[in-house]
Amino acid sequence: MIVGGGLAAARTAEQLRRSEYAGAITIVSDEEHLPYDRPPLSKEVLRSETDDVTPTPAEFYTEKDITVLLGNGARSLDTAAQTLTLADGSELGYDELI
């Protein structure tokens, strides 16, 4: 389970798959869009130099069996039970959390 929707989330998921990790990978983000690189967003996009700050295309997540849960961020964590409660009240179990 990876919590957050920034560049670190995308790169972590990518590296896990490149390292041949075969377990489930889920990215949880309160953002409404795929993980993106924030510094270019604040500079290049505002200067209209680019409109794509997503380092990893949607197809990658599908091809590599990575679940991306958008618009429903983490609200609480129970480390003893290894559960993450999302904004909508649903709970997700995890083995490892980043």
TORVEX-960434 format. One record per atom (N, C-alpha, C, O, CB): residue in three letters; residue number from 1; x, y, z. Coordinates in pm, whole numbers, plus 50000, padded with zeros to 5 digits. Glycine has a CB too. Example, Ala and Ser with C-alpha at 12.3 -4.5 7.8 and 13.67 -1.06 7.14 Angstrom:
! residues 2
@martor ALA rovex 1 u 51319 v 49431 w 50780
@martor ALA rovex 1 u 51230 v 49550 w 50780
@martor ALA rovex 1 u 51320 v 49670 w 50780
@martor ALA rovex 1 u 51424 v 49668 w 50846
@martor ALA rovex 1 u 51131 v 49553 w 50905
@martor SER rovex 2 u 51285 v 49775 w 50708
@martor SER rovex 2 u 51367 v 49894 w 50714
@martor SER rovex 2 u 51290 v 50003 w 50787
@martor SER rovex 2 u 51341 v 50114 w 50804
@martor SER rovex 2 u 51408 v 49940 w 50572
END
This chain:
! residues 98
@martor MET rovex 1 u 50085 v 49884 w 50000
@martor MET rovex 1 u 50000 v 50000 w 50000
@martor MET rovex 1 u 50090 v 50123 w 50000
@martor MET rovex 1 u 50179 v 50136 w 50083
@martor MET rovex 1 u 49903 v 49999 w 50122
@martor ILE rovex 2 u 50065 v 50213 w 49906
@martor ILE rovex 2 u 50139 v 50338 w 49897
@martor ILE rovex 2 u 50039 v 50451 w 49917
@martor ILE rovex 2 u 49941 v 50462 w 49844
@martor ILE rovex 2 u 50214 v 50351 w 49758
@martor VAL rovex 3 u 50064 v 50535 w 50017
@martor VAL rovex 3 u 49973 v 50646 w 50045
@martor VAL rovex 3 u 50035 v 50774 w 49992
@martor VAL rovex 3 u 50147 v 50810 w 50028
@martor VAL rovex 3 u 49943 v 50658 w 50198
@martor GLY rovex 4 u 49961 v 50842 w 49906
@martor GLY rovex 4 u 50006 v 50968 w 49850
@martor GLY rovex 4 u 50000 v 50966 w 49699
@martor GLY rovex 4 u 50010 v 50860 w 49637
@martor GLY rovex 4 u 50147 v 50999 w 49896
@martor GLY rovex 5 u 49984 v 51082 w 49640
@martor GLY rovex 5 u 49966 v 51089 w 49496
@martor GLY rovex 5 u 50071 v 51167 w 49423
@martor GLY rovex 5 u 50045 v 51221 w 49315
@martor GLY rovex 5 u 49835 v 51146 w 49466
@martor GLY rovex 6 u 50189 v 51175 w 49479
@martor GLY rovex 6 u 50295 v 51251 w 49415
@martor GLY rovex 6 u 50393 v 51164 w 49338
@martor GLY rovex 6 u 50370 v 51045 w 49315
@martor GLY rovex 6 u 50368 v 51330 w 49517
@martor LEU rovex 7 u 50501 v 51225 w 49301
@martor LEU rovex 7 u 50605 v 51159 w 49223
@martor LEU rovex 7 u 50662 v 51039 w 49299
@martor LEU rovex 7 u 50691 v 50936 w 49238
@martor LEU rovex 7 u 50717 v 51257 w 49189
@martor ALA rovex 8 u 50678 v 51050 w 49430
@martor ALA rovex 8 u 50733 v 50939 w 49508
@martor ALA rovex 8 u 50645 v 50815 w 49499
@martor ALA rovex 8 u 50696 v 50703 w 49492
@martor ALA rovex 8 u 50750 v 50981 w 49655
@martor ALA rovex 9 u 50515 v 50833 w 49499
@martor ALA rovex 9 u 50423 v 50718 w 49486
@martor ALA rovex 9 u 50441 v 50649 w 49352
@martor ALA rovex 9 u 50450 v 50527 w 49345
@martor ALA rovex 9 u 50276 v 50764 w 49503
@martor ALA rovex 10 u 50446 v 50728 w 49246
@martor ALA rovex 10 u 50462 v 50671 w 49112
@martor ALA rovex 10 u 50595 v 50597 w 49100
@martor ALA rovex 10 u 50599 v 50485 w 49050
@martor ALA rovex 10 u 50453 v 50780 w 49006
@martor ARG rovex 11 u 50702 v 50660 w 49145
@martor ARG rovex 11 u 50835 v 50599 w 49133
@martor ARG rovex 11 u 50848 v 50474 w 49221
@martor ARG rovex 11 u 50914 v 50378 w 49181
@martor ARG rovex 11 u 50944 v 50701 w 49172
@martor THR rovex 12 u 50787 v 50475 w 49337
@martor THR rovex 12 u 50791 v 50357 w 49424
@martor THR rovex 12 u 50721 v 50239 w 49359
@martor THR rovex 12 u 50774 v 50128 w 49358
@martor THR rovex 12 u 50728 v 50388 w 49561
@martor ALA rovex 13 u 50602 v 50263 w 49305
@martor ALA rovex 13 u 50529 v 50155 w 49238
@martor ALA rovex 13 u 50607 v 50103 w 49118
@martor ALA rovex 13 u 50615 v 49982 w 49097
@martor ALA rovex 13 u 50390 v 50205 w 49193
@martor GLU rovex 14 u 50663 v 50194 w 49040
@martor GLU rovex 14 u 50743 v 50153 w 48924
@martor GLU rovex 14 u 50861 v 50066 w 48968
@martor GLU rovex 14 u 50885 v 49961 w 48909
@martor GLU rovex 14 u 50794 v 50277 w 48848
@martor GLN rovex 15 u 50932 v 50109 w 49070
@martor GLN rovex 15 u 51051 v 50035 w 49113
@martor GLN rovex 15 u 51015 v 49898 w 49170
@martor GLN rovex 15 u 51087 v 49801 w 49149
@martor GLN rovex 15 u 51128 v 50116 w 49216
@martor LEU rovex 16 u 50905 v 49890 w 49242
@martor LEU rovex 16 u 50861 v 49760 w 49294
@martor LEU rovex 16 u 50839 v 49661 w 49180
@martor LEU rovex 16 u 50882 v 49546 w 49187
@martor LEU rovex 16 u 50732 v 49775 w 49377
@martor ARG rovex 17 u 50772 v 49706 w 49074
@martor ARG rovex 17 u 50747 v 49616 w 48961
@martor ARG rovex 17 u 50876 v 49586 w 48885
@martor ARG rovex 17 u 50896 v 49473 w 48841
@martor ARG rovex 17 u 50645 v 49677 w 48866
@martor ARG rovex 18 u 50962 v 49683 w 48869
@martor ARG rovex 18 u 51089 v 49658 w 48799
@martor ARG rovex 18 u 51177 v 49561 w 48877
@martor ARG rovex 18 u 51258 v 49490 w 48819
@martor ARG rovex 18 u 51165 v 49790 w 48777
@martor SER rovex 19 u 51159 v 49559 w 49008
@martor SER rovex 19 u 51234 v 49467 w 49094
@martor SER rovex 19 u 51166 v 49331 w 49103
@martor SER rovex 19 u 51203 v 49247 w 49185
@martor SER rovex 19 u 51249 v 49526 w 49233
@martor GLU rovex 20 u 51067 v 49311 w 49019
@martor GLU rovex 20 u 50993 v 49186 w 49008
@martor GLU rovex 20 u 50910 v 49152 w 49132
@martor GLU rovex 20 u 50882 v 49035 w 49158
@martor GLU rovex 20 u 51088 v 49074 w 48981
@martor TYR rovex 21 u 50870 v 49255 w 49208
@martor TYR rovex 21 u 50776 v 49233 w 49318
@martor TYR rovex 21 u 50643 v 49194 w 49256
@martor TYR rovex 21 u 50589 v 49269 w 49175
@martor TYR rovex 21 u 50763 v 49361 w 49409
@martor ALA rovex 22 u 50590 v 49079 w 49294
@martor ALA rovex 22 u 50468 v 49026 w 49232
@martor ALA rovex 22 u 50343 v 49047 w 49316
@martor ALA rovex 22 u 50233 v 49015 w 49271
@martor ALA rovex 22 u 50485 v 48880 w 49203
@martor GLY rovex 23 u 50358 v 49100 w 49437
@martor GLY rovex 23 u 50243 v 49119 w 49524
@martor GLY rovex 23 u 50154 v 49233 w 49478
@martor GLY rovex 23 u 50186 v 49306 w 49384
@martor GLY rovex 23 u 50288 v 49144 w 49665
@martor ALA rovex 24 u 50042 v 49248 w 49547
@martor ALA rovex 24 u 49948 v 49356 w 49516
@martor ALA rovex 24 u 50012 v 49490 w 49550
@martor ALA rovex 24 u 50080 v 49505 w 49652
@martor ALA rovex 24 u 49814 v 49339 w 49593
@martor ILE rovex 25 u 49988 v 49588 w 49463
@martor ILE rovex 25 u 50031 v 49726 w 49489
@martor ILE rovex 25 u 49909 v 49815 w 49471
@martor ILE rovex 25 u 49842 v 49810 w 49367
@martor ILE rovex 25 u 50150 v 49769 w 49393
@martor THR rovex 26 u 49882 v 49895 w 49573
@martor THR rovex 26 u 49771 v 49991 w 49565
@martor THR rovex 26 u 49825 v 50128 w 49605
@martor THR rovex 26 u 49892 v 50143 w 49707
@martor THR rovex 26 u 49653 v 49949 w 49658
@martor ILE rovex 27 u 49794 v 50227 w 49521
@martor ILE rovex 27 u 49826 v 50366 w 49553
@martor ILE rovex 27 u 49696 v 50432 w 49595
@martor ILE rovex 27 u 49596 v 50425 w 49524
@martor ILE rovex 27 u 49892 v 50441 w 49430
@martor VAL rovex 28 u 49697 v 50497 w 49712
@martor VAL rovex 28 u 49580 v 50568 w 49764
@martor VAL rovex 28 u 49611 v 50716 w 49764
@martor VAL rovex 28 u 49711 v 50760 w 49819
@martor VAL rovex 28 u 49543 v 50518 w 49907
@martor SER rovex 29 u 49523 v 50795 w 49701
@martor SER rovex 29 u 49546 v 50938 w 49691
@martor SER rovex 29 u 49416 v 51015 w 49702
@martor SER rovex 29 u 49313 v 50971 w 49651
@martor SER rovex 29 u 49617 v 50973 w 49561
@martor ASP rovex 30 u 49420 v 51129 w 49768
@martor ASP rovex 30 u 49300 v 51212 w 49771
@martor ASP rovex 30 u 49289 v 51299 w 49645
@martor ASP rovex 30 u 49188 v 51365 w 49623
@martor ASP rovex 30 u 49300 v 51301 w 49896
@martor GLU rovex 31 u 49394 v 51298 w 49564
@martor GLU rovex 31 u 49391 v 51370 w 49437
@martor GLU rovex 31 u 49293 v 51302 w 49341
@martor GLU rovex 31 u 49263 v 51183 w 49356
@martor GLU rovex 31 u 49533 v 51376 w 49373
@martor GLU rovex 32 u 49244 v 51375 w 49245
@martor GLU rovex 32 u 49149 v 51321 w 49146
@martor GLU rovex 32 u 49219 v 51271 w 49020
@martor GLU rovex 32 u 49152 v 51222 w 48928
@martor GLU rovex 32 u 49048 v 51427 w 49109
@martor HIS rovex 33 u 49350 v 51282 w 49014
@martor HIS rovex 33 u 49424 v 51243 w 48893
@martor HIS rovex 33 u 49544 v 51158 w 48932
@martor HIS rovex 33 u 49581 v 51150 w 49049
@martor HIS rovex 33 u 49470 v 51368 w 48814
@martor LEU rovex 34 u 49604 v 51096 w 48833
@martor LEU rovex 34 u 49720 v 51009 w 48855
@martor LEU rovex 34 u 49833 v 51086 w 48924
@martor LEU rovex 34 u 49840 v 51208 w 48915
@martor LEU rovex 34 u 49769 v 50950 w 48723
@martor PRO rovex 35 u 49922 v 51013 w 48992
@martor PRO rovex 35 u 50037 v 51080 w 49053
@martor PRO rovex 35 u 50110 v 51168 w 48951
@martor PRO rovex 35 u 50127 v 51131 w 48835
@martor PRO rovex 35 u 50135 v 50976 w 49112
@martor TYR rovex 36 u 50152 v 51285 w 48998
@martor TYR rovex 36 u 50218 v 51380 w 48908
@martor TYR rovex 36 u 50336 v 51443 w 48978
@martor TYR rovex 36 u 50351 v 51436 w 49100
@martor TYR rovex 36 u 50119 v 51488 w 48860
@martor ASP rovex 37 u 50419 v 51505 w 48898
@martor ASP rovex 37 u 50540 v 51571 w 48945
@martor ASP rovex 37 u 50507 v 51717 w 48974
@martor ASP rovex 37 u 50486 v 51795 w 48882
@martor ASP rovex 37 u 50655 v 51559 w 48840
@martor ARG rovex 38 u 50501 v 51754 w 49100
@martor ARG rovex 38 u 50455 v 51886 w 49140
@martor ARG rovex 38 u 50546 v 52003 w 49099
@martor ARG rovex 38 u 50493 v 52105 w 49055
@martor ARG rovex 38 u 50439 v 51888 w 49287
@martor PRO rovex 39 u 50679 v 51995 w 49109
@martor PRO rovex 39 u 50759 v 52112 w 49070
@martor PRO rovex 39 u 50733 v 52159 w 48926
@martor PRO rovex 39 u 50716 v 52279 w 48904
@martor PRO rovex 39 u 50906 v 52080 w 49085
@martor PRO rovex 40 u 50730 v 52068 w 48825
@martor PRO rovex 40 u 50697 v 52116 w 48691
@martor PRO rovex 40 u 50557 v 52175 w 48684
@martor PRO rovex 40 u 50531 v 52267 w 48606
@martor PRO rovex 40 u 50711 v 52004 w 48591
@martor LEU rovex 41 u 50467 v 52123 w 48765
@martor LEU rovex 41 u 50331 v 52177 w 48764
@martor LEU rovex 41 u 50335 v 52324 w 48802
@martor LEU rovex 41 u 50268 v 52406 w 48740
@martor LEU rovex 41 u 50240 v 52099 w 48861
@martor SER rovex 42 u 50413 v 52356 w 48902
@martor SER rovex 42 u 50415 v 52494 w 48949
@martor SER rovex 42 u 50493 v 52587 w 48857
@martor SER rovex 42 u 50478 v 52709 w 48866
@martor SER rovex 42 u 50473 v 52499 w 49087
@martor LYS rovex 43 u 50575 v 52532 w 48769
@martor LYS rovex 43 u 50657 v 52617 w 48684
@martor LYS rovex 43 u 50621 v 52603 w 48536
@martor LYS rovex 43 u 50571 v 52698 w 48474
@martor LYS rovex 43 u 50803 v 52585 w 48705
@martor GLU rovex 44 u 50647 v 52486 w 48479
@martor GLU rovex 44 u 50628 v 52467 w 48337
@martor GLU rovex 44 u 50482 v 52479 w 48293
@martor GLU rovex 44 u 50453 v 52539 w 48190
@martor GLU rovex 44 u 50681 v 52333 w 48297
@martor VAL rovex 45 u 50392 v 52423 w 48371
@martor VAL rovex 45 u 50251 v 52429 w 48333
@martor VAL rovex 45 u 50201 v 52572 w 48340
@martor VAL rovex 45 u 50129 v 52616 w 48250
@martor VAL rovex 45 u 50166 v 52339 w 48424
@martor LEU rovex 46 u 50237 v 52643 w 48443
@martor LEU rovex 46 u 50191 v 52782 w 48455
@martor LEU rovex 46 u 50248 v 52870 w 48345
@martor LEU rovex 46 u 50186 v 52970 w 48307
@martor LEU rovex 46 u 50230 v 52838 w 48591
@martor ARG rovex 47 u 50366 v 52832 w 48293
@martor ARG rovex 47 u 50424 v 52906 w 48180
@martor ARG rovex 47 u 50376 v 52849 w 48047
@martor ARG rovex 47 u 50421 v 52893 w 47941
@martor ARG rovex 47 u 50578 v 52902 w 48187
@martor SER rovex 48 u 50285 v 52752 w 48052
@martor SER rovex 48 u 50228 v 52687 w 47934
@martor SER rovex 48 u 50333 v 52614 w 47851
@martor SER rovex 48 u 50317 v 52601 w 47730
@martor SER rovex 48 u 50159 v 52789 w 47847
@martor GLU rovex 49 u 50440 v 52565 w 47915
@martor GLU rovex 49 u 50543 v 52489 w 47845
@martor GLU rovex 49 u 50504 v 52342 w 47831
@martor GLU rovex 49 u 50554 v 52273 w 47743
@martor GLU rovex 49 u 50675 v 52501 w 47918
@martor THR rovex 50 u 50416 v 52295 w 47918
@martor THR rovex 50 u 50371 v 52157 w 47911
@martor THR rovex 50 u 50236 v 52147 w 47978
@martor THR rovex 50 u 50200 v 52230 w 48061
@martor THR rovex 50 u 50473 v 52061 w 47977
@martor ASP rovex 51 u 50162 v 52045 w 47941
@martor ASP rovex 51 u 50037 v 52019 w 48013
@martor ASP rovex 51 u 50036 v 51877 w 48069
@martor ASP rovex 51 u 49935 v 51831 w 48122
@martor ASP rovex 51 u 49916 v 52042 w 47920
@martor ASP rovex 52 u 50150 v 51808 w 48056
@martor ASP rovex 52 u 50159 v 51672 w 48105
@martor ASP rovex 52 u 50268 v 51663 w 48211
@martor ASP rovex 52 u 50387 v 51667 w 48180
@martor ASP rovex 52 u 50187 v 51575 w 47990
@martor VAL rovex 53 u 50227 v 51652 w 48337
@martor VAL rovex 53 u 50322 v 51638 w 48446
@martor VAL rovex 53 u 50306 v 51501 w 48513
@martor VAL rovex 53 u 50352 v 51479 w 48626
@martor VAL rovex 53 u 50303 v 51751 w 48550
@martor THR rovex 54 u 50240 v 51411 w 48442
@martor THR rovex 54 u 50223 v 51275 w 48492
@martor THR rovex 54 u 50344 v 51193 w 48448
@martor THR rovex 54 u 50361 v 51167 w 48329
@martor THR rovex 54 u 50089 v 51212 w 48440
@martor PRO rovex 55 u 50429 v 51151 w 48542
@martor PRO rovex 55 u 50551 v 51080 w 48503
@martor PRO rovex 55 u 50525 v 50939 w 48452
@martor PRO rovex 55 u 50608 v 50881 w 48381
@martor PRO rovex 55 u 50646 v 51073 w 48620
@martor THR rovex 56 u 50411 v 50883 w 48488
@martor THR rovex 56 u 50379 v 50747 w 48451
@martor THR rovex 56 u 50241 v 50743 w 48387
@martor THR rovex 56 u 50144 v 50783 w 48450
@martor THR rovex 56 u 50384 v 50653 w 48574
@martor PRO rovex 57 u 50230 v 50698 w 48263
@martor PRO rovex 57 u 50099 v 50694 w 48197
@martor PRO rovex 57 u 50005 v 50593 w 48261
@martor PRO rovex 57 u 50049 v 50497 w 48323
@martor PRO rovex 57 u 50116 v 50662 w 48050
@martor ALA rovex 58 u 49877 v 50615 w 48246
@martor ALA rovex 58 u 49774 v 50527 w 48302
@martor ALA rovex 58 u 49792 v 50383 w 48258
@martor ALA rovex 58 u 49766 v 50291 w 48334
@martor ALA rovex 58 u 49636 v 50576 w 48263
@martor GLU rovex 59 u 49837 v 50363 w 48135
@martor GLU rovex 59 u 49856 v 50229 w 48082
@martor GLU rovex 59 u 49956 v 50148 w 48164
@martor GLU rovex 59 u 49942 v 50027 w 48179
@martor GLU rovex 59 u 49902 v 50237 w 47937
@martor PHE rovex 60 u 50058 v 50216 w 48216
@martor PHE rovex 60 u 50158 v 50146 w 48297
@martor PHE rovex 60 u 50093 v 50080 w 48418
@martor PHE rovex 60 u 50121 v 49964 w 48447
@martor PHE rovex 60 u 50267 v 50243 w 48342
@martor TYR rovex 61 u 50008 v 50154 w 48488
@martor TYR rovex 61 u 49943 v 50100 w 48606
@martor TYR rovex 61 u 49856 v 49979 w 48571
@martor TYR rovex 61 u 49853 v 49880 w 48645
@martor TYR rovex 61 u 49857 v 50208 w 48674
@martor THR rovex 62 u 49788 v 49987 w 48459
@martor THR rovex 62 u 49704 v 49876 w 48415
@martor THR rovex 62 u 49789 v 49756 w 48377
@martor THR rovex 62 u 49763 v 49644 w 48423
@martor THR rovex 62 u 49616 v 49918 w 48296
@martor GLU rovex 63 u 49890 v 49778 w 48296
@martor GLU rovex 63 u 49977 v 49668 w 48250
@martor GLU rovex 63 u 50051 v 49600 w 48364
@martor GLU rovex 63 u 50075 v 49479 w 48360
@martor GLU rovex 63 u 50078 v 49721 w 48149
@martor LYS rovex 64 u 50087 v 49676 w 48465
@martor LYS rovex 64 u 50167 v 49622 w 48576
@martor LYS rovex 64 u 50080 v 49582 w 48696
@martor LYS rovex 64 u 50132 v 49552 w 48803
@martor LYS rovex 64 u 50270 v 49724 w 48621
@martor ASP rovex 65 u 49949 v 49582 w 48678
@martor ASP rovex 65 u 49855 v 49540 w 48782
@martor ASP rovex 65 u 49873 v 49621 w 48910
@martor ASP rovex 65 u 49885 v 49565 w 49019
@martor ASP rovex 65 u 49872 v 49392 w 48810
@martor ILE rovex 66 u 49875 v 49753 w 48895
@martor ILE rovex 66 u 49885 v 49845 w 49008
@martor ILE rovex 66 u 49750 v 49916 w 49020
@martor ILE rovex 66 u 49705 v 49981 w 48926
@martor ILE rovex 66 u 50003 v 49947 w 48990
@martor THR rovex 67 u 49688 v 49902 w 49135
@martor THR rovex 67 u 49559 v 49967 w 49160
@martor THR rovex 67 u 49585 v 50109 w 49206
@martor THR rovex 67 u 49665 v 50133 w 49296
@martor THR rovex 67 u 49476 v 49889 w 49265
@martor VAL rovex 68 u 49515 v 50205 w 49144
@martor VAL rovex 68 u 49527 v 50345 w 49185
@martor VAL rovex 68 u 49388 v 50391 w 49228
@martor VAL rovex 68 u 49296 v 50400 w 49147
@martor VAL rovex 68 u 49584 v 50434 w 49068
@martor LEU rovex 69 u 49375 v 50422 w 49357
@martor LEU rovex 69 u 49249 v 50470 w 49412
@martor LEU rovex 69 u 49258 v 50621 w 49426
@martor LEU rovex 69 u 49334 v 50672 w 49509
@martor LEU rovex 69 u 49216 v 50403 w 49549
@martor LEU rovex 70 u 49181 v 50692 w 49346
@martor LEU rovex 70 u 49188 v 50838 w 49342
@martor LEU rovex 70 u 49067 v 50901 w 49409
@martor LEU rovex 70 u 48958 v 50843 w 49411
@martor LEU rovex 70 u 49199 v 50886 w 49197
@martor GLY rovex 71 u 49087 v 51020 w 49463
@martor GLY rovex 71 u 48978 v 51097 w 49520
@martor GLY rovex 71 u 48923 v 51041 w 49651
@martor GLY rovex 71 u 48809 v 51071 w 49688
@martor GLY rovex 71 u 48868 v 51106 w 49422
@martor ASN rovex 72 u 49000 v 50961 w 49720
@martor ASN rovex 72 u 48954 v 50898 w 49844
@martor ASN rovex 72 u 49075 v 50874 w 49933
@martor ASN rovex 72 u 49117 v 50760 w 49953
@martor ASN rovex 72 u 48876 v 50764 w 49814
@martor GLY rovex 73 u 49130 v 50981 w 49986
@martor GLY rovex 73 u 49255 v 50974 w 50060
@martor GLY rovex 73 u 49247 v 50904 w 50194
@martor GLY rovex 73 u 49139 v 50879 w 50247
@martor GLY rovex 73 u 49306 v 51108 w 50080
@martor ALA rovex 74 u 49363 v 50875 w 50247
@martor ALA rovex 74 u 49375 v 50810 w 50377
@martor ALA rovex 74 u 49338 v 50909 w 50487
@martor ALA rovex 74 u 49376 v 51025 w 50482
@martor ALA rovex 74 u 49519 v 50756 w 50399
@martor ARG rovex 75 u 49262 v 50860 w 50585
@martor ARG rovex 75 u 49222 v 50944 w 50697
@martor ARG rovex 75 u 49273 v 50894 w 50831
@martor ARG rovex 75 u 49295 v 50973 w 50923
@martor ARG rovex 75 u 49072 v 50955 w 50701
@martor SER rovex 76 u 49291 v 50763 w 50844
@martor SER rovex 76 u 49348 v 50711 w 50968
@martor SER rovex 76 u 49415 v 50578 w 50940
@martor SER rovex 76 u 49391 v 50511 w 50840
@martor SER rovex 76 u 49239 v 50695 w 51076
@martor LEU rovex 77 u 49500 v 50542 w 51035
@martor LEU rovex 77 u 49582 v 50423 w 51021
@martor LEU rovex 77 u 49580 v 50346 w 51152
@martor LEU rovex 77 u 49597 v 50404 w 51259
@martor LEU rovex 77 u 49727 v 50460 w 50980
@martor ASP rovex 78 u 49559 v 50217 w 51142
@martor ASP rovex 78 u 49567 v 50128 w 51259
@martor ASP rovex 78 u 49680 v 50031 w 51231
@martor ASP rovex 78 u 49662 v 49933 w 51159
@martor ASP rovex 78 u 49430 v 50053 w 51286
@martor THR rovex 79 u 49797 v 50059 w 51287
@martor THR rovex 79 u 49914 v 49976 w 51259
@martor THR rovex 79 u 49902 v 49837 w 51321
@martor THR rovex 79 u 49956 v 49741 w 51266
@martor THR rovex 79 u 50039 v 50044 w 51309
@martor ALA rovex 80 u 49833 v 49825 w 51433
@martor ALA rovex 80 u 49817 v 49694 w 51496
@martor ALA rovex 80 u 49732 v 49603 w 51408
@martor ALA rovex 80 u 49764 v 49485 w 51390
@martor ALA rovex 80 u 49753 v 49708 w 51635
@martor ALA rovex 81 u 49624 v 49656 w 51354
@martor ALA rovex 81 u 49534 v 49577 w 51269
@martor ALA rovex 81 u 49577 v 49580 w 51123
@martor ALA rovex 81 u 49521 v 49509 w 51040
@martor ALA rovex 81 u 49391 v 49629 w 51281
@martor GLN rovex 82 u 49676 v 49662 w 51091
@martor GLN rovex 82 u 49724 v 49682 w 50954
@martor GLN rovex 82 u 49609 v 49719 w 50861
@martor GLN rovex 82 u 49587 v 49655 w 50758
@martor GLN rovex 82 u 49795 v 49556 w 50903
@martor THR rovex 83 u 49536 v 49824 w 50901
@martor THR rovex 83 u 49427 v 49875 w 50818
@martor THR rovex 83 u 49443 v 50025 w 50799
@martor THR rovex 83 u 49493 v 50096 w 50886
@martor THR rovex 83 u 49291 v 49842 w 50880
@martor LEU rovex 84 u 49399 v 50069 w 50685
@martor LEU rovex 84 u 49399 v 50209 w 50648
@martor LEU rovex 84 u 49254 v 50248 w 50625
@martor LEU rovex 84 u 49185 v 50185 w 50545
@martor LEU rovex 84 u 49487 v 50237 w 50522
@martor THR rovex 85 u 49207 v 50351 w 50693
@martor THR rovex 85 u 49070 v 50399 w 50673
@martor THR rovex 85 u 49074 v 50516 w 50577
@martor THR rovex 85 u 49152 v 50610 w 50594
@martor THR rovex 85 u 49004 v 50439 w 50808
@martor LEU rovex 86 u 48988 v 50510 w 50475
@martor LEU rovex 86 u 48984 v 50614 w 50373
@martor LEU rovex 86 u 48879 v 50719 w 50408
@martor LEU rovex 86 u 48800 v 50702 w 50500
@martor LEU rovex 86 u 48955 v 50552 w 50235
@martor ALA rovex 87 u 48880 v 50827 w 50332
@martor ALA rovex 87 u 48790 v 50939 w 50357
@martor ALA rovex 87 u 48643 v 50898 w 50355
@martor ALA rovex 87 u 48561 v 50955 w 50427
@martor ALA rovex 87 u 48813 v 51048 w 50255
@martor ASP rovex 88 u 48608 v 50799 w 50273
@martor ASP rovex 88 u 48469 v 50756 w 50264
@martor ASP rovex 88 u 48431 v 50656 w 50373
@martor ASP rovex 88 u 48318 v 50607 w 50376
@martor ASP rovex 88 u 48444 v 50695 w 50128
@martor GLY rovex 89 u 48525 v 50626 w 50464
@martor GLY rovex 89 u 48498 v 50534 w 50573
@martor GLY rovex 89 u 48534 v 50390 w 50544
@martor GLY rovex 89 u 48532 v 50307 w 50636
@martor GLY rovex 89 u 48356 v 50542 w 50609
@martor SER rovex 90 u 48567 v 50358 w 50420
@martor SER rovex 90 u 48605 v 50220 w 50388
@martor SER rovex 90 u 48744 v 50190 w 50445
@martor SER rovex 90 u 48824 v 50281 w 50465
@martor SER rovex 90 u 48602 v 50197 w 50234
@martor GLU rovex 91 u 48770 v 50064 w 50468
@martor GLU rovex 91 u 48898 v 50021 w 50522
@martor GLU rovex 91 u 48969 v 49928 w 50424
@martor GLU rovex 91 u 48906 v 49846 w 50357
@martor GLU rovex 91 u 48880 v 49951 w 50656
@martor LEU rovex 92 u 49099 v 49944 w 50417
@martor LEU rovex 92 u 49182 v 49857 w 50334
@martor LEU rovex 92 u 49288 v 49793 w 50423
@martor LEU rovex 92 u 49349 v 49861 w 50506
@martor LEU rovex 92 u 49248 v 49936 w 50216
@martor GLY rovex 93 u 49308 v 49666 w 50407
@martor GLY rovex 93 u 49414 v 49597 w 50477
@martor GLY rovex 93 u 49542 v 49606 w 50397
@martor GLY rovex 93 u 49540 v 49622 w 50275
@martor GLY rovex 93 u 49377 v 49451 w 50504
@martor TYR rovex 94 u 49655 v 49596 w 50466
@martor TYR rovex 94 u 49783 v 49599 w 50397
@martor TYR rovex 94 u 49883 v 49509 w 50468
@martor TYR rovex 94 u 49868 v 49478 w 50586
@martor TYR rovex 94 u 49837 v 49744 w 50389
@martor ASP rovex 95 u 49984 v 49467 w 50393
@martor ASP rovex 95 u 50096 v 49392 w 50450
@martor ASP rovex 95 u 50211 v 49488 w 50482
@martor ASP rovex 95 u 50271 v 49481 w 50589
@martor ASP rovex 95 u 50144 v 49280 w 50353
@martor GLU rovex 96 u 50240 v 49577 w 50387
@martor GLU rovex 96 u 50345 v 49678 w 50402
@martor GLU rovex 96 u 50285 v 49811 w 50361
@martor GLU rovex 96 u 50201 v 49818 w 50272
@martor GLU rovex 96 u 50472 v 49643 w 50317
@martor LEU rovex 97 u 50330 v 49917 w 50427
@martor LEU rovex 97 u 50276 v 50052 w 50398
@martor LEU rovex 97 u 50390 v 50149 w 50375
@martor LEU rovex 97 u 50486 v 50156 w 50451
@martor LEU rovex 97 u 50186 v 50102 w 50515
@martor ILE rovex 98 u 50375 v 50224 w 50268
@martor ILE rovex 98 u 50472 v 50329 w 50236
@martor ILE rovex 98 u 50397 v 50460 w 50234
@martor ILE rovex 98 u 50457 v 50565 w 50210
@martor ILE rovex 98 u 50544 v 50303 w 50099
END
